[in-house]
Amino acid sequence: MRKIEIINYFSRSVLLFIFWMIVELSCSAWPYRYFFEPIVPSFDSIASRLDSLDQYHQLGERQSDCIVRLDSIVGQHPNPRLQARLLYWEVKCHQYTMEPDSCISKLERAFNLLGNTGYDRLRVAYQLAGNYQRTNRLSEAWQLLTNVVIPGLEQVGDSISLGNAYHLYALIYRDINEVDDAMNAIDKSQTYFRAVGYPLGKVYFFKALLSEDDDEAADLYLKAIAEDSTEVTIVAQAYTNLANIAIERNQSEQAKHWVNCGLQSIERYQPENQLLRAFLLVNDALLDYQAQNYTKALTTLAEVERLCGSSLSKYNAASIYRIISETYGQVGNQSEELRYLKEYIRAQENQQRIVGETQELRMKARADIQRQQDKLIEKLTEEASKQRRQTWGTVALLVLVIVLAIVLLTHYYRKRKQREAENSELRSVLQQETVGALVKSGISDDGDRSKAEEKFLQLRPGFFAKLKEINPDLTENDLRLCTYISIGMRAKEIAQQLSVTPDSVNTARYRLRKKLNLKPDEKLDDFLRNL
């Protein structure tokens, strides 16, 4: 009888264990797969565990002991691929504390060790591109993604890495103010993530950054958090931005709640990530300052300085020094108030310099990326032509295509020249007679406006009527923006005429796309020019 009870107990235990395993597997929204080719079993076992932790956003300084063990194995098995993988995992485990330049140096060494093929090279290249983006080497990042990462990952079939790669594309396009391309890239990222059931936290977070509506942005941040609470870099930033929104609305208790949620998330998943904690603590200090808890605010800000260390100058130090200075002023410590006021002035000047340099780098990168895109199109066209010429059966079709292309290009060239002439004349009228007058006088000149509109309608009959047919709710500002875009003015030119920033123009373009119900693959400029 006793044996039967033991057997029954054992059977129930096994069944419960199996049930638990099924639940655990079902809770995994996507299947994990180790794509690296096995080399040394002891190394592969540790690396596979690190890769799994990385996919679940749990990789960090806590795995330093694993790096030590991998280093020991590489010492016993000198192999270029193992050495490259060691450098890769070293960067991955210390990416939140290691300087970007150090990351780039190690990853470039790894990349050079790997030759021209292999999955290792794709993962290293993606990580390298991400660090290039962090340091505003945007053209190099774009090149790696375009020439190495995306084509290779498509062959391998790694949908998660492909989704991450397109997300990095979106960040690059956002940096160079190509909002349409950024949204197209994030849509592709979402497609790849959804294909394998991978969390969409990054996607929602990125869309929230592009949103100008605080309510919409807050909803997207909450969706990003709910989608995957373990992706702490996204979650902590989402909580930080939610706190900022609440502070702007004078919702102190709500802001405090978001700050605490963010700190708890960091403590649970990445306690070594000091910078994320510092960003949240700045909001915490600001809330204490507003509540006149000056001593507590100063204590918190001292912690921010300690966490950031020498990196503080890179992370909006001016606003932090300003808060510290004002707080010391409130407690009557004039010497510290003056000291941090001077720090604020220096940081503000340095920040303005960095912003200027960053903008210059991004403008150059934008032009370079556009040139590379043109070359890529030319290269693809040449390859297609070579393939067509290889088979005699396609010669007739090729000739027909060329003839048609010539006819279309000639037609397009003539039409383009005509349109350029019209645009030039119209732009002159719009800028000199309407926009110029408005900017100089600050007064709406109906005569100039009517004159410009009359000239525009002569060249684009029915333009406004067609727009109104598409969306009767288009505002005067929407129609004016449509006018500027249709005559080929870029965001910077429009911004100068309207006395706003290029980012504001790009945001208005993004909203205009929604109002016109454009598909993701439709270009706003082409749509308006062909209307």
Rosetta blueprint (number, residue, H / E / L):
1 M L
2 R H
3 K H
4 I H
5 E H
6 I H
7 I H
8 N H
9 Y H
10 F H
11 S H
12 R H
13 S H
14 V H
15 L H
16 L H
17 F H
18 I H
19 F H
20 W H
21 M H
22 I H
23 V H
24 E H
25 L H
26 S H
27 C H
28 S L
29 A L
30 W L
31 P L
32 Y L
33 R L
34 Y L
35 F L
36 F L
37 E L
38 P L
39 I L
40 V L
41 P H
42 S H
43 F H
44 D H
45 S H
46 I H
47 A H
48 S H
49 R H
50 L H
51 D H
52 S H
53 L H
54 D H
55 Q H
56 Y L
57 H L
58 Q L
59 L L
60 G L
61 E H
62 R H
63 Q H
64 S H
65 D H
66 C H
67 I H
68 V H
69 R H
70 L H
71 D H
72 S H
73 I H
74 V H
75 G H
76 Q H
77 H L
78 P L
79 N L
80 P H
81 R H
82 L H
83 Q H
84 A H
85 R H
86 L H
87 L H
88 Y H
89 W H
90 E H
91 V H
92 K H
93 C H
94 H L
95 Q L
96 Y L
97 T L
98 M L
99 E L
100 P H
101 D H
102 S H
103 C H
104 I H
105 S H
106 K H
107 L H
108 E H
109 R H
110 A H
111 F H
112 N H
113 L H
114 L L
115 G L
116 N L
117 T L
118 G L
119 Y H
120 D H
121 R H
122 L H
123 R H
124 V H
125 A H
126 Y H
127 Q H
128 L H
129 A H
130 G H
131 N H
132 Y H
133 Q H
134 R H
135 T L
136 N L
137 R L
138 L H
139 S H
140 E H
141 A H
142 W H
143 Q H
144 L H
145 L H
146 T H
147 N H
148 V H
149 V H
150 I H
151 P H
152 G H
153 L H
154 E H
155 Q H
156 V H
157 G L
158 D L
159 S H
160 I H
161 S H
162 L H
163 G H
164 N H
165 A H
166 Y H
167 H H
168 L H
169 Y H
170 A H
171 L H
172 I H
173 Y H
174 R H
175 D H
176 I L
177 N L
178 E L
179 V H
180 D H
181 D H
182 A H
183 M H
184 N H
185 A H
186 I H
187 D H
188 K H
189 S H
190 Q H
191 T H
192 Y H
193 F H
194 R H
195 A H
196 V L
197 G L
198 Y L
199 P L
200 L L
201 G H
202 K H
203 V H
204 Y H
205 F H
206 F H
207 K H
208 A H
209 L H
210 L H
211 S L
212 E L
213 D L
214 D H
215 D H
216 E H
217 A H
218 A H
219 D H
220 L H
221 Y H
222 L H
223 K H
224 A H
225 I H
226 A H
227 E H
228 D L
229 S L
230 T L
231 E L
232 V H
233 T H
234 I H
235 V H
236 A H
237 Q H
238 A H
239 Y H
240 T H
241 N H
242 L H
243 A H
244 N H
245 I H
246 A H
247 I H
248 E H
249 R L
250 N L
251 Q L
252 S H
253 E H
254 Q H
255 A H
256 K H
257 H H
258 W H
259 V H
260 N H
261 C H
262 G H
263 L H
264 Q H
265 S H
266 I H
267 E H
268 R H
269 Y H
270 Q L
271 P L
272 E L
273 N L
274 Q H
275 L H
276 L H
277 R H
278 A H
279 F H
280 L H
281 L H
282 V H
283 N H
284 D H
285 A H
286 L H
287 L H
288 D H
289 Y H
290 Q H
291 A L
292 Q L
293 N L
294 Y H
295 T H
296 K H
297 A H
298 L H
299 T H
300 T H
301 L H
302 A H
303 E H
304 V H
305 E H
306 R H
307 L H
308 C H
309 G H
310 S H
311 S H
312 L H
313 S H
314 K H
315 Y L
316 N L
317 A H
318 A H
319 S H
320 I H
321 Y H
322 R H
323 I H
324 I H
325 S H
326 E H
327 T H
328 Y H
329 G H
330 Q H
331 V L
332 G L
333 N L
334 Q H
335 S H
336 E H
337 E H
338 L H
339 R H
340 Y H
341 L H
342 K H
343 E H
344 Y H
345 I H
346 R H
347 A H
348 Q H
349 E H
350 N H
351 Q H
352 Q H
353 R H
354 I H
355 V H
356 G H
357 E H
358 T H
359 Q H
360 E H
361 L H
362 R H
363 M H
364 K H
365 A H
366 R H
367 A H
368 D H
369 I H
370 Q H
371 R H
372 Q H
373 Q H
374 D H
375 K H
376 L H
377 I H
378 E H
379 K H
380 L H
381 T H
382 E H
383 E H
384 A H
385 S H
386 K H
387 Q H
388 R H
389 R H
390 Q L
391 T L
392 W H
393 G H
394 T H
395 V H
396 A H
397 L H
398 L H
399 V H
400 L H
401 V H
402 I H
403 V H
404 L H
405 A H
406 I H
407 V H
408 L H
409 L H
410 T H
411 H H
412 Y H
413 Y H
414 R H
415 K H
416 R H
417 K H
418 Q H
419 R H
420 E H
421 A H
422 E H
423 N H
424 S H
425 E H
426 L H
427 R H
428 S H
429 V H
430 L H
431 Q H
432 Q H
433 E H
434 T H
435 V H
436 G H
437 A H
438 L H
439 V H
440 K H
441 S H
442 G L
443 I L
444 S L
445 D L
446 D H
447 G H
448 D H
449 R H
450 S H
451 K H
452 A H
453 E H
454 E H
455 K H
456 F H
457 L H
458 Q H
459 L H
460 R L
461 P L
462 G L
463 F H
464 F H
465 A H
466 K H
467 L H
468 K H
469 E H
470 I H
471 N L
472 P L
473 D L
474 L L
475 T L
476 E H
477 N H
478 D H
479 L H
480 R H
481 L H
482 C H
483 T H
484 Y H
485 I H
486 S H
487 I L
488 G L
489 M L
490 R L
491 A H
492 K H
493 E H
494 I H
495 A H
496 Q H
497 Q H
498 L H
499 S L
500 V L
501 T L
502 P H
503 D H
504 S H
505 V H
506 N H
507 T H
508 A H
509 R H
510 Y H
511 R H
512 L H
513 R H
514 K H
515 K H
516 L L
517 N L
518 L L
519 K L
520 P L
521 D L
522 E L
523 K L
524 L H
525 D H
526 D H
527 F H
528 L H
529 R H
530 N L
531 L L
